[in-house]
Amino acid sequence: MPGPIPKRLIQTGKSAQLPVKLKAAVANLKLLHPAFEYLFFDDESVRRFMRQEFPEYCQAFESFRFPIQRYDFFRYLAVYRLGGFYFDLDVFLCSELSGLLSAGCVFPFEDLNMSRHLRTCHGMDWHIGNYAFGAAPGHPFLRAVIDNCLKAQKDPAWAEPMMKHTTRLLREDYWVLNTTGPGLISRTLAENPQLAETVLVLFPDDVCDRRTWHHFGGFGVHLMDGTWRKRRGFLVNRLLLFWEDWKMKSFSRESAKRGKTRQLPGQRAGDAAAPASILAMQ
């Protein structure tokens, strides 16, 4: 089993020339972690990394339909090879991460999902997020995530169960989420309960409280800029947001009946979800 998470921070973007808000987030990350190595990959260095470290995946990398899928795939490969913590550029932290190093692999609770497949087939009504996570080099859960990204690309029918009940106008967005994003990594967790035992999920006290969604435990918050999503007209965007909110309210009522807390796949109610030393820091 891989050891602890190394003291390394990994981020990526089109170029190192960032707007002020993102510069502030990066500065915040560095100031909290003076003893951590910081690595930034722009588009050119991402492709150089792929050629040097994963030449066998270069063709698959370039074949993804949407640019965000390449960024998703790269973040899994980078942490799998190098170890450390990956953070989207729009994540602000309020405390440093040393207490998570011993976890070996850590992902944030993201939100309640609207996936009938995950809810019905796996009893999992929540997502983990990929905007921030950490792992030791070679961690088997990331290996499974990488394999599933490739599987979804090679066999689109494999991803279709996650796409049911999705409105046609949002199909492209949800395709990304379910082939390289939170839907895919959550499905990987659900389908591999033995691997799930090696993953620390930073659950909030109340998973049904929307104010706790998109938080990296008690360590930080994701601003949810969503710059990758398809651009549409103002009226269409408003209607789609209304549809998503209406549908989420229905799923949230269903989830509320299950209570405030959740366990990892394969855990029994009452099993510890994280070491007490880590929970005490959040």
Secondary structure, 3 states (H helix, E strand, C coil): CCCCCCCEEEEECCCCCCCHHHHHHHHHHHHHCCCCEEEEECHHHHHHHHHHHCHHHHHHHHHCCCHHHHHHHHHHHHHHHHCEEEECCCEEECCCCHHHHHHCEEEEEEEECCCHHHHHHHCCCEEECCCEEEECCCCHHHHHHHHHHHHHHHCHHHHHHHHCCCCHHHHHHHHHHHHCCHHHHHHHHHHCHHHHCCCEEECCCCCCCHHHCCECCCCEEECCCCCCCCCCCHHHHHHHHHHHHHHHHHHHHHHHCCCCCCCCCCCCCCCCCCCHHHHCCC
